[in-house]
Amino acid sequence: MDCSGVRALMNRYIDGELGYLETAEFQRHLAFCPDCSLEFRELSALRGTLAAWGDVPLAPPAGFANRVMTAVATEPLPGSPRPLADVVSDVLEWLDQSLGRVRLPGGRTMPVKNLLGWAIALVAVVIGFGRRRGQDQAKTRVSRAAGAARR
């Protein structure tokens, strides 16, 4: 049995899951291989420490139960609508992760979502001015028509 085979069987040996032949080969290899023998001793010590750790009583910090109950009380019920601010925050976080950042002159960077936001705002302003201009032109036509009708 080579070192890789012994390493693959270490946990099974500690758990007592090997047959007689595998156990004999495993022990024979450990008897002449100092590296595997050291690794086996370390693994055995680690597993012993972990097994003993379950016997250590752990006490929660003071006020733990109150903090948990307060957090549970503030959580929304399953299926209830989420606050709009949380939804917007999640979407903006997703955009940051998905789109990344744009390098600016001087070595600075800016989130792509900010550039998109500015572009959308600019388009909204242009559309707003266009509508206002159209409304002004319509008022001018109406007043001209009304003036022509009075004559």
C-alpha positions in Angstrom: 0.0 0.0 0.0 1.4 3.4 -0.9 1.1 6.7 1.0 -1.9 8.0 -1.0 -3.8 4.8 -0.3 -3.0 5.0 3.4 -4.1 8.7 3.6 -7.4 7.8 1.9 -8.0 5.1 4.6 -7.0 7.0 7.7 -10.5 8.2 8.7 -12.0 4.8 8.0 -9.3 3.1 10.1 -10.0 5.5 13.1 -13.7 4.8 12.7 -13.0 1.0 12.7 -14.5 0.5 9.2 -11.6 -1.4 7.7 -11.5 -5.2 7.2 -8.7 -7.4 8.6 -6.5 -7.3 5.5 -6.8 -3.5 5.0 -6.1 -3.0 8.7 -3.0 -5.2 8.5 -1.7 -3.4 5.4 -2.5 0.0 6.9 -0.6 -0.8 10.1 2.3 -2.3 8.2 2.7 0.9 6.2 2.5 3.1 9.3 5.3 1.0 10.9 7.8 2.0 8.2 6.6 5.3 6.9 7.3 8.2 9.3 5.3 10.8 7.2 2.1 8.8 7.2 2.6 7.8 10.9 3.0 11.5 11.8 -0.1 12.5 9.8 -2.1 9.6 11.4 -1.1 10.7 14.9 -2.1 14.3 14.1 -5.4 13.3 12.6 -6.1 11.0 15.6 -5.3 13.9 18.0 -7.5 16.3 16.1 -10.4 13.9 16.0 -10.0 13.2 19.7 -10.1 17.0 20.4 -13.2 17.5 18.3 -14.9 14.6 20.0 -14.1 16.0 23.4 -15.3 19.5 22.3 -18.9 18.3 22.3 -18.6 17.7 26.0 -17.7 21.3 26.7 -20.8 23.2 28.0 -21.3 26.4 26.0 -23.3 29.2 27.6 -24.8 31.9 25.4 -23.7 35.5 26.1 -25.9 37.7 28.3 -29.0 39.0 26.5 -28.6 36.5 23.6 -32.2 35.2 23.8 -33.6 38.8 23.9 -31.6 39.8 20.8 -32.8 36.8 18.9 -36.4 37.3 19.8 -36.2 41.0 18.9 -34.6 40.1 15.5 -37.3 37.6 14.9 -40.1 40.1 15.8 -38.7 42.6 13.3 -38.4 40.1 10.4 -41.3 40.3 7.9 -43.6 37.3 7.8 -43.0 34.9 4.9 -44.9 36.0 1.8 -45.4 39.6 3.1 -44.3 42.4 0.8 -40.8 43.8 1.3 -40.3 47.5 1.8 -39.5 49.3 -1.4 -36.2 50.6 0.1 -35.0 47.0 0.6 -35.9 46.0 -2.9 -34.1 49.0 -4.4 -31.1 48.3 -2.2 -31.0 44.7 -3.4 -31.3 45.7 -7.0 -28.6 48.3 -6.7 -26.3 45.8 -5.0 -27.0 43.3 -7.8 -26.2 45.9 -10.4 -22.9 46.7 -8.7 -21.9 43.1 -8.7 -23.1 42.4 -12.2 -21.9 45.5 -14.1 -18.7 46.4 -12.2 -17.0 49.7 -12.4 -15.7 52.0 -15.1 -12.2 53.4 -14.9 -12.0 57.2 -15.0 -9.0 59.5 -15.7 -6.8 59.8 -12.7 -7.1 56.2 -11.6 -10.6 56.6 -10.0 -13.5 54.3 -10.7 -17.2 54.7 -10.8 -20.0 52.1 -10.7 -21.6 51.5 -14.0 -25.0 51.8 -12.4 -24.2 55.5 -11.6 -23.5 56.1 -15.3 -26.7 54.4 -16.2 -28.7 56.4 -13.7 -27.3 59.6 -15.0 -28.1 58.6 -18.6 -31.7 57.7 -17.6 -32.0 61.1 -15.8 -30.7 62.9 -18.8 -33.2 61.2 -21.1 -36.0 62.0 -18.7 -35.0 65.7 -18.7 -34.8 65.8 -22.5 -38.2 64.1 -22.8 -39.6 66.5 -20.3 -38.3 69.5 -22.2 -39.6 68.0 -25.4 -43.1 67.6 -24.0 -43.1 71.1 -22.5 -42.0 72.5 -25.9 -44.8 70.5 -27.6 -47.3 71.8 -25.0 -46.1 75.4 -25.5 -46.3 75.0 -29.3 -49.9 73.6 -28.9 -50.9 76.5 -26.7 -49.4 78.9 -29.3 -51.4 77.3 -32.1 -54.6 77.3 -29.9 -54.1 81.0 -29.1 -53.4 81.9 -32.7 -56.5 79.9 -33.8 -58.6 81.6 -31.1 -57.2 85.0 -32.2 -58.0 84.3 -35.9 -61.5 83.1 -35.0 -62.1 86.4 -33.2 -61.3 88.5 -36.2 
